[in-house]
Amino acid sequence: MAETAARIDLCSTDEVTSGNVRKVEAGGLTLAVYNVDGEYFVTDDLCTHGPGSLSDGYLDGHVIECDFHNGAFDIRTGEIVSPPCMVPLKTYKAVIEGGRVTIET
Ligand code: FES
């Protein structure tokens, strides 16, 4: 039998306004939920470079800049946009259901 993906409920879509990022702890994960013009994206909250929390960073379009050493990632793919980050960021597929932001793991 095929394994079913687990759905994790993160927050209401209203809780992350356009152009903003919010930290959410759910399912044993600490995540950053982003809203870019009504489209939602989810990544790990912890910067891959160090102790920076990306939800404390600066969101510019699809790029999140860590406020610790100013490294940056593309939140759509997790790709590094600016050093000193060397390791891509983990991203999750956001699924909107009934006004809630969820992810499948
Ligand atoms: S901890 Fe994020 S750039 Fe260093």
Backbone and ligand atoms as CSV (ligand in chain L), in Angstrom:
chain,resi,resn,atom,element,x,y,z
A,1,MET,N,N,0.843,-1.199,0.000
A,1,MET,CA,C,0.000,0.000,0.000
A,1,MET,C,C,0.882,1.254,0.000
A,2,ALA,N,N,0.498,2.242,-0.768
A,2,ALA,CA,C,1.294,3.473,-0.847
A,2,ALA,C,C,1.192,4.251,0.459
A,3,GLU,N,N,2.291,4.836,0.821
A,3,GLU,CA,C,2.284,5.645,2.042
A,3,GLU,C,C,1.553,6.953,1.778
A,4,THR,N,N,0.738,7.362,2.719
A,4,THR,CA,C,0.057,8.644,2.527
A,4,THR,C,C,0.898,9.738,3.158
A,5,ALA,N,N,0.974,10.867,2.444
A,5,ALA,CA,C,1.735,11.995,2.979
A,5,ALA,C,C,0.974,12.581,4.158
A,6,ALA,N,N,1.730,13.025,5.161
A,6,ALA,CA,C,1.093,13.661,6.318
A,6,ALA,C,C,0.866,15.125,6.002
A,7,ARG,N,N,-0.296,15.616,6.331
A,7,ARG,CA,C,-0.625,17.019,6.124
A,7,ARG,C,C,-0.431,17.734,7.463
A,8,ILE,N,N,0.306,18.818,7.443
A,8,ILE,CA,C,0.512,19.595,8.679
A,8,ILE,C,C,-0.130,20.960,8.511
A,9,ASP,N,N,-1.016,21.282,9.449
A,9,ASP,CA,C,-1.723,22.560,9.434
A,9,ASP,C,C,-0.809,23.621,10.065
A,10,LEU,N,N,-0.623,24.758,9.379
A,10,LEU,CA,C,0.325,25.756,9.895
A,10,LEU,C,C,-0.363,26.989,10.478
A,11,CYS,N,N,-1.214,27.611,9.719
A,11,CYS,CA,C,-1.859,28.831,10.211
A,11,CYS,C,C,-2.971,29.228,9.244
A,12,SER,N,N,-3.700,30.248,9.635
A,12,SER,CA,C,-4.728,30.782,8.754
A,12,SER,C,C,-4.042,31.662,7.698
A,13,THR,N,N,-4.603,31.716,6.513
A,13,THR,CA,C,-4.015,32.563,5.469
A,13,THR,C,C,-4.001,34.034,5.912
A,14,ASP,N,N,-4.989,34.430,6.730
A,14,ASP,CA,C,-5.064,35.820,7.218
A,14,ASP,C,C,-3.918,36.198,8.138
A,15,GLU,N,N,-3.276,35.187,8.724
A,15,GLU,CA,C,-2.226,35.472,9.704
A,15,GLU,C,C,-0.916,35.897,9.054
A,16,VAL,N,N,-0.793,35.720,7.740
A,16,VAL,CA,C,0.418,36.160,7.035
A,16,VAL,C,C,-0.031,37.104,5.924
A,17,THR,N,N,0.160,38.383,6.151
A,17,THR,CA,C,-0.297,39.347,5.152
A,17,THR,C,C,0.724,39.441,4.014
A,18,SER,N,N,0.271,39.962,2.890
A,18,SER,CA,C,1.102,40.027,1.692
A,18,SER,C,C,2.401,40.780,1.945
A,19,GLY,N,N,3.496,40.200,1.506
A,19,GLY,CA,C,4.805,40.826,1.671
A,19,GLY,C,C,5.439,40.527,3.012
A,20,ASN,N,N,4.801,39.612,3.779
A,20,ASN,CA,C,5.310,39.313,5.122
A,20,ASN,C,C,5.635,37.843,5.304
A,21,VAL,N,N,6.331,37.594,6.408
A,21,VAL,CA,C,6.749,36.240,6.779
A,21,VAL,C,C,6.435,36.036,8.250
A,22,ARG,N,N,6.038,34.816,8.590
A,22,ARG,CA,C,5.658,34.513,9.970
A,22,ARG,C,C,6.282,33.183,10.379
A,23,LYS,N,N,6.736,33.130,11.616
A,23,LYS,CA,C,7.310,31.891,12.147
A,23,LYS,C,C,6.189,31.010,12.686
A,24,VAL,N,N,6.212,29.732,12.336
A,24,VAL,CA,C,5.176,28.798,12.804
A,24,VAL,C,C,5.867,27.514,13.263
A,25,GLU,N,N,5.483,27.046,14.456
A,25,GLU,CA,C,5.982,25.755,14.927
A,25,GLU,C,C,4.854,24.760,14.822
A,26,ALA,N,N,5.086,23.681,14.099
A,26,ALA,CA,C,4.036,22.678,13.912
A,26,ALA,C,C,4.678,21.365,13.499
A,27,GLY,N,N,4.119,20.280,13.983
A,27,GLY,CA,C,4.583,18.947,13.585
A,27,GLY,C,C,6.048,18.724,13.877
A,28,GLY,N,N,6.572,19.349,14.934
A,28,GLY,CA,C,7.980,19.174,15.290
A,28,GLY,C,C,8.915,19.993,14.418
A,29,LEU,N,N,8.373,20.837,13.549
A,29,LEU,CA,C,9.192,21.668,12.658
A,29,LEU,C,C,9.058,23.131,13.051
A,30,THR,N,N,10.098,23.905,12.801
A,30,THR,CA,C,10.013,25.354,12.958
A,30,THR,C,C,10.158,25.932,11.561
A,31,LEU,N,N,9.083,26.571,11.115
A,31,LEU,CA,C,8.972,26.945,9.710
A,31,LEU,C,C,8.767,28.443,9.555
A,32,ALA,N,N,9.057,28.933,8.378
A,32,ALA,CA,C,8.733,30.309,8.005
A,32,ALA,C,C,7.684,30.221,6.902
A,33,VAL,N,N,6.570,30.928,7.102
A,33,VAL,CA,C,5.481,30.959,6.119
A,33,VAL,C,C,5.473,32.348,5.492
A,34,TYR,N,N,5.537,32.404,4.179
A,34,TYR,CA,C,5.631,33.675,3.451
A,34,TYR,C,C,4.379,33.880,2.599
A,35,ASN,N,N,4.007,35.131,2.442
A,35,ASN,CA,C,2.933,35.506,1.513
A,35,ASN,C,C,3.522,36.524,0.532
A,36,VAL,N,N,3.580,36.124,-0.737
A,36,VAL,CA,C,4.055,37.039,-1.784
A,36,VAL,C,C,2.884,37.280,-2.730
A,37,ASP,N,N,2.262,38.435,-2.597
A,37,ASP,CA,C,1.110,38.793,-3.445
A,37,ASP,C,C,0.031,37.714,-3.439
A,38,GLY,N,N,-0.254,37.166,-2.267
A,38,GLY,CA,C,-1.335,36.194,-2.146
A,38,GLY,C,C,-0.920,34.764,-2.428
A,39,GLU,N,N,0.355,34.562,-2.782
A,39,GLU,CA,C,0.846,33.199,-2.983
A,39,GLU,C,C,1.685,32.837,-1.766
A,40,TYR,N,N,1.505,31.630,-1.261
A,40,TYR,CA,C,2.168,31.235,-0.008
A,40,TYR,C,C,3.331,30.292,-0.277
A,41,PHE,N,N,4.382,30.475,0.517
A,41,PHE,CA,C,5.571,29.641,0.431
A,41,PHE,C,C,5.984,29.261,1.848
A,42,VAL,N,N,6.607,28.086,1.984
A,42,VAL,CA,C,7.023,27.621,3.311
A,42,VAL,C,C,8.451,27.095,3.216
A,43,THR,N,N,9.290,27.526,4.156
A,43,THR,CA,C,10.664,27.011,4.251
A,43,THR,C,C,10.969,26.728,5.720
A,44,ASP,N,N,12.106,26.075,5.961
A,44,ASP,CA,C,12.608,26.004,7.337
A,44,ASP,C,C,12.836,27.432,7.812
A,45,ASP,N,N,12.645,27.665,9.109
A,45,ASP,CA,C,12.864,29.014,9.636
A,45,ASP,C,C,14.342,29.272,9.920
A,46,LEU,N,N,15.055,28.210,10.271
A,46,LEU,CA,C,16.461,28.377,10.643
A,46,LEU,C,C,17.324,28.542,9.400
A,47,CYS,N,N,18.112,29.589,9.394
A,47,CYS,CA,C,19.053,29.822,8.308
A,47,CYS,C,C,20.049,28.674,8.257
A,48,THR,N,N,20.468,28.255,7.054
A,48,THR,CA,C,21.424,27.141,6.956
A,48,THR,C,C,22.839,27.577,7.322
A,49,HIS,N,N,23.038,28.873,7.501
A,49,HIS,CA,C,24.378,29.384,7.793
A,49,HIS,C,C,24.663,29.489,9.281
A,50,GLY,N,N,23.648,29.594,10.105
A,50,GLY,CA,C,23.884,29.818,11.531
A,50,GLY,C,C,22.581,29.973,12.273
A,51,PRO,N,N,22.608,30.763,13.348
A,51,PRO,CA,C,21.435,30.838,14.211
A,51,PRO,C,C,20.346,31.799,13.752
A,52,GLY,N,N,20.453,32.381,12.584
A,52,GLY,CA,C,19.463,33.351,12.131
A,52,GLY,C,C,18.086,32.719,11.933
A,53,SER,N,N,17.066,33.443,12.364
A,53,SER,CA,C,15.688,33.010,12.163
A,53,SER,C,C,15.168,33.793,10.948
A,54,LEU,N,N,14.842,33.094,9.881
A,54,LEU,CA,C,14.500,33.792,8.634
A,54,LEU,C,C,13.216,34.603,8.753
A,55,SER,N,N,12.344,34.217,9.702
A,55,SER,CA,C,11.116,35.005,9.891
A,55,SER,C,C,11.435,36.372,10.490
A,56,ASP,N,N,12.651,36.560,10.992
A,56,ASP,CA,C,13.091,37.883,11.461
A,56,ASP,C,C,13.805,38.646,10.352
A,57,GLY,N,N,13.913,38.029,9.176
A,57,GLY,CA,C,14.661,38.637,8.088
A,57,GLY,C,C,13.807,39.585,7.260
A,58,TYR,N,N,14.339,39.953,6.096
A,58,TYR,CA,C,13.679,40.932,5.232
A,58,TYR,C,C,13.239,40.227,3.956
A,59,LEU,N,N,11.953,40.288,3.673
A,59,LEU,CA,C,11.418,39.647,2.469
A,59,LEU,C,C,11.311,40.684,1.365
A,60,ASP,N,N,11.954,40.380,0.231
A,60,ASP,CA,C,11.904,41.290,-0.915
A,60,ASP,C,C,11.523,40.437,-2.123
A,61,GLY,N,N,10.277,40.511,-2.545
A,61,GLY,CA,C,9.812,39.621,-3.615
A,61,GLY,C,C,9.889,38.188,-3.125
A,62,HIS,N,N,10.602,37.346,-3.871
A,62,HIS,CA,C,10.738,35.937,-3.474
A,62,HIS,C,C,12.056,35.670,-2.773
A,63,VAL,N,N,12.724,36.732,-2.312
A,63,VAL,CA,C,14.022,36.555,-1.664
A,63,VAL,C,C,13.918,36.927,-0.184
A,64,ILE,N,N,14.373,35.997,0.665
A,64,ILE,CA,C,14.426,36.303,2.099
A,64,ILE,C,C,15.891,36.524,2.474
A,65,GLU,N,N,16.124,37.666,3.133
A,65,GLU,CA,C,17.483,37.982,3.564
A,65,GLU,C,C,17.564,37.759,5.061
A,66,CYS,N,N,18.508,36.951,5.484
A,66,CYS,CA,C,18.717,36.662,6.898
A,66,CYS,C,C,19.253,37.914,7.582
A,67,ASP,N,N,18.718,38.250,8.763
A,67,ASP,CA,C,19.168,39.483,9.409
A,67,ASP,C,C,20.441,39.272,10.226
A,68,PHE,N,N,20.992,38.049,10.172
A,68,PHE,CA,C,22.197,37.775,10.964
A,68,PHE,C,C,23.467,38.193,10.230
A,69,HIS,N,N,23.682,37.627,9.030
A,69,HIS,CA,C,24.872,38.001,8.243
A,69,HIS,C,C,24.477,38.381,6.829
A,70,ASN,N,N,23.175,38.630,6.622
A,70,ASN,CA,C,22.679,39.105,5.321
A,70,ASN,C,C,22.813,38.119,4.169
A,71,GLY,N,N,22.918,36.830,4.484
A,71,GLY,CA,C,22.793,35.826,3.426
A,71,GLY,C,C,21.347,35.830,2.939
A,72,ALA,N,N,21.103,35.284,1.742
A,72,ALA,CA,C,19.739,35.317,1.212
A,72,ALA,C,C,19.432,34.072,0.397
A,73,PHE,N,N,18.133,33.713,0.393
A,73,PHE,CA,C,17.644,32.530,-0.315
A,73,PHE,C,C,16.420,32.895,-1.147
A,74,ASP,N,N,16.225,32.139,-2.227
A,74,ASP,CA,C,14.979,32.214,-2.992
A,74,ASP,C,C,13.991,31.275,-2.299
A,75,ILE,N,N,12.872,31.813,-1.820
A,75,ILE,CA,C,11.939,30.991,-1.028
A,75,ILE,C,C,11.157,30.010,-1.901
A,76,ARG,N,N,11.206,30.170,-3.238
A,76,ARG,CA,C,10.499,29.223,-4.113
A,76,ARG,C,C,11.271,27.922,-4.232
A,77,THR,N,N,12.594,28.025,-4.213
A,77,THR,CA,C,13.434,26.851,-4.485
A,77,THR,C,C,14.405,26.534,-3.360
A,78,GLY,N,N,14.642,27.493,-2.476
A,78,GLY,CA,C,15.640,27.316,-1.420
A,78,GLY,C,C,17.051,27.627,-1.874
A,79,GLU,N,N,17.196,28.006,-3.157
A,79,GLU,CA,C,18.537,28.302,-3.677
A,79,GLU,C,C,19.168,29.497,-2.975
A,80,ILE,N,N,20.489,29.446,-2.871
A,80,ILE,CA,C,21.224,30.558,-2.266
A,80,ILE,C,C,21.245,31.730,-3.245
A,81,VAL,N,N,20.928,32.899,-2.740
A,81,VAL,CA,C,20.970,34.106,-3.568
A,81,VAL,C,C,22.187,34.946,-3.195
A,82,SER,N,N,22.545,34.949,-1.894
A,82,SER,CA,C,23.706,35.731,-1.451
A,82,SER,C,C,24.490,34.962,-0.407
A,83,PRO,N,N,25.830,35.049,-0.467
A,83,PRO,CA,C,26.650,34.470,0.585
A,83,PRO,C,C,26.472,35.275,1.877
A,84,PRO,N,N,26.876,34.801,3.035
A,84,PRO,CA,C,27.758,33.649,3.232
A,84,PRO,C,C,27.062,32.295,3.254
A,85,CYS,N,N,25.784,32.212,2.941
A,85,CYS,CA,C,25.100,30.918,2.978
A,85,CYS,C,C,25.708,29.998,1.914
A,86,MET,N,N,25.927,28.739,2.285
A,86,MET,CA,C,26.541,27.761,1.380
A,86,MET,C,C,25.592,26.600,1.111
A,87,VAL,N,N,24.647,26.392,2.007
A,87,VAL,CA,C,23.758,25.233,1.915
A,87,VAL,C,C,22.351,25.727,1.586
A,88,PRO,N,N,21.720,25.173,0.545
A,88,PRO,CA,C,20.366,25.601,0.195
A,88,PRO,C,C,19.388,25.371,1.348
A,89,LEU,N,N,18.325,26.122,1.325
A,89,LEU,CA,C,17.301,26.079,2.357
A,89,LEU,C,C,16.251,25.033,1.979
A,90,LYS,N,N,15.738,24.322,2.980
A,90,LYS,CA,C,14.685,23.331,2.695
A,90,LYS,C,C,13.354,24.046,2.482
A,91,THR,N,N,12.672,23.690,1.419
A,91,THR,CA,C,11.365,24.291,1.129
A,91,THR,C,C,10.289,23.204,1.200
A,92,TYR,N,N,9.069,23.644,1.394
A,92,TYR,CA,C,7.916,22.731,1.494
A,92,TYR,C,C,6.847,23.258,0.543
A,93,LYS,N,N,6.041,22.354,0.029
A,93,LYS,CA,C,4.961,22.777,-0.869
A,93,LYS,C,C,3.779,23.238,-0.031
A,94,ALA,N,N,3.431,24.508,-0.152
A,94,ALA,CA,C,2.288,25.040,0.599
A,94,ALA,C,C,0.993,24.659,-0.121
A,95,VAL,N,N,0.053,24.143,0.638
A,95,VAL,CA,C,-1.262,23.794,0.092
A,95,VAL,C,C,-2.302,24.584,0.883
A,96,ILE,N,N,-3.098,25.379,0.171
A,96,ILE,CA,C,-4.125,26.179,0.845
A,96,ILE,C,C,-5.428,25.397,0.811
A,97,GLU,N,N,-6.017,25.250,1.996
A,97,GLU,CA,C,-7.237,24.457,2.090
A,97,GLU,C,C,-8.150,25.090,3.128
A,98,GLY,N,N,-9.313,25.524,2.712
A,98,GLY,CA,C,-10.283,26.092,3.646
A,98,GLY,C,C,-9.732,27.278,4.413
A,99,GLY,N,N,-8.949,28.152,3.734
A,99,GLY,CA,C,-8.413,29.332,4.398
A,99,GLY,C,C,-7.237,29.041,5.318
A,100,ARG,N,N,-6.693,27.835,5.243
A,100,ARG,CA,C,-5.542,27.466,6.074
A,100,ARG,C,C,-4.334,27.187,5.186
A,101,VAL,N,N,-3.167,27.534,5.699
A,101,VAL,CA,C,-1.927,27.171,5.009
A,101,VAL,C,C,-1.465,25.837,5.587
A,102,THR,N,N,-1.269,24.850,4.742
A,102,THR,CA,C,-0.809,23.541,5.195
A,102,THR,C,C,0.372,23.113,4.319
A,103,ILE,N,N,1.101,22.112,4.812
A,103,ILE,CA,C,2.139,21.495,3.975
A,103,ILE,C,C,1.953,19.986,4.021
A,104,GLU,N,N,2.504,19.330,3.012
A,104,GLU,CA,C,2.553,17.866,3.011
A,104,GLU,C,C,3.985,17.469,3.232
A,105,THR,N,N,4.189,16.491,4.103
A,105,THR,CA,C,5.573,16.026,4.339
A,105,THR,C,C,5.689,14.572,3.924
L,1,FES,S1,S,22.938,32.983,10.136
L,1,FES,FE1,FE,21.874,33.555,8.321
L,1,FES,S2,S,23.413,34.467,7.080
L,1,FES,FE2,FE,24.499,33.791,8.844
